[in-house]
Amino acid sequence: MALDASKLAKDMLAAVLPGLKAKASSASLYADMELKKIAQTVALIEKASKAGQITEEEAKLLLDMQKVASRSVLTTLEGVGILAAEQAINTALAAVRAPINAAVGWVLI
């Protein structure tokens, strides 16, 4: 039996799209949340600066602290993204395991 690469690709895509969409939605939520925190921090710095309640050095430190916190969250998402990619590949291959193994005549996947 000759493998149809186009059909295999369609079958694999159909298997992984739901999981990838869910991960993208989650990543978008976290990115939105962290960007809002940075924006709120900058707005607070501007307000405190105009009121004479914060020095330039304190403002820079405050922004740096928020950047580090946001970076930690978004870096975690990168790790989650790597896991999502691995899961997507495994899901895709599982969806076409039987026809591929049958076509090659031994267990490839």
C-alpha positions as CSV (number, residue, x, y, z in Angstrom):
1,M,0.0,0.0,0.0
2,A,1.5,3.3,-1.0
3,L,1.2,6.1,1.5
4,D,-0.7,9.3,0.4
5,A,1.4,12.1,2.0
6,S,-1.4,14.6,1.4
7,K,-4.0,12.5,3.2
8,L,-1.6,11.7,6.0
9,A,-0.9,15.4,6.5
10,K,-4.6,16.2,6.5
11,D,-5.3,13.4,9.1
12,M,-2.4,14.6,11.3
13,L,-3.6,18.3,11.1
14,A,-7.1,17.3,12.0
15,A,-5.7,15.4,15.1
16,V,-3.6,18.3,16.4
17,L,-5.6,21.4,15.6
18,P,-7.9,21.3,18.6
19,G,-4.9,21.0,21.0
20,L,-2.9,23.7,19.3
21,K,-5.9,26.1,19.3
22,A,-6.4,25.5,23.1
23,K,-2.7,26.2,23.8
24,A,-2.7,29.4,21.7
25,S,-5.7,30.7,23.5
26,S,-4.0,30.0,26.8
27,A,-0.8,31.7,25.7
28,S,-2.7,34.7,24.5
29,L,-4.5,35.0,27.8
30,Y,-1.2,35.1,29.8
31,A,0.4,37.5,27.4
32,D,-2.5,39.8,27.6
33,M,-2.5,39.6,31.4
34,E,1.2,40.4,31.7
35,L,1.1,43.2,29.2
36,K,-1.7,44.8,31.2
37,K,0.4,44.6,34.3
38,I,3.3,46.3,32.6
39,A,1.0,49.0,31.3
40,Q,-0.5,49.5,34.8
41,T,3.0,49.8,36.2
42,V,4.0,52.4,33.7
43,A,0.8,54.4,34.3
44,L,1.4,54.2,38.1
45,I,5.0,55.4,37.6
46,E,3.8,58.3,35.5
47,K,1.3,59.3,38.1
48,A,3.7,58.9,41.0
49,S,6.4,60.8,39.1
50,K,4.1,63.8,38.4
51,A,3.1,63.8,42.1
52,G,6.7,63.8,43.2
53,Q,6.2,60.5,45.0
54,I,8.8,58.5,43.1
55,T,12.4,59.1,42.0
56,E,13.7,58.2,38.5
57,E,15.8,55.4,40.1
58,E,12.7,54.0,42.0
59,A,10.7,54.2,38.8
60,K,13.2,52.3,36.8
61,L,13.5,49.7,39.6
62,L,9.7,49.3,39.7
63,L,9.5,48.8,36.0
64,D,12.4,46.3,36.1
65,M,10.7,44.3,38.8
66,Q,7.5,44.1,36.7
67,K,9.5,43.2,33.6
68,V,11.2,40.3,35.5
69,A,7.9,39.1,36.8
70,S,6.3,39.2,33.4
71,R,9.3,37.6,31.8
72,S,9.0,34.7,34.3
73,V,5.4,34.1,33.3
74,L,6.0,34.3,29.6
75,T,9.2,32.2,29.7
76,T,7.1,29.5,31.4
77,L,4.8,29.7,28.5
78,E,7.7,29.0,26.2
79,G,8.3,25.8,28.1
80,V,4.6,25.0,27.8
81,G,4.9,25.8,24.1
82,I,7.7,23.3,23.7
83,L,5.6,20.7,25.5
84,A,2.6,21.6,23.3
85,A,4.7,21.1,20.2
86,E,5.8,17.7,21.4
87,Q,2.3,16.7,22.2
88,A,1.1,17.9,18.8
89,I,3.7,15.8,17.0
90,N,2.9,12.7,19.1
91,T,-0.9,13.2,18.5
92,A,-0.3,13.6,14.8
93,L,1.8,10.5,14.6
94,A,-0.7,8.5,16.7
95,A,-3.4,9.5,14.3
96,V,-1.6,7.8,11.4
97,R,0.3,5.1,13.2
98,A,-1.7,2.2,11.8
99,P,-1.5,3.0,8.1
100,I,2.1,4.0,8.3
101,N,3.2,0.8,10.1
102,A,1.1,-1.3,7.8
103,A,2.6,0.4,4.7
104,V,6.2,-0.1,5.8
105,G,5.6,-3.6,7.1
106,W,7.1,-3.0,10.6
107,V,6.6,-0.8,13.6
108,L,8.0,2.6,12.7
109,I,5.7,4.7,14.9
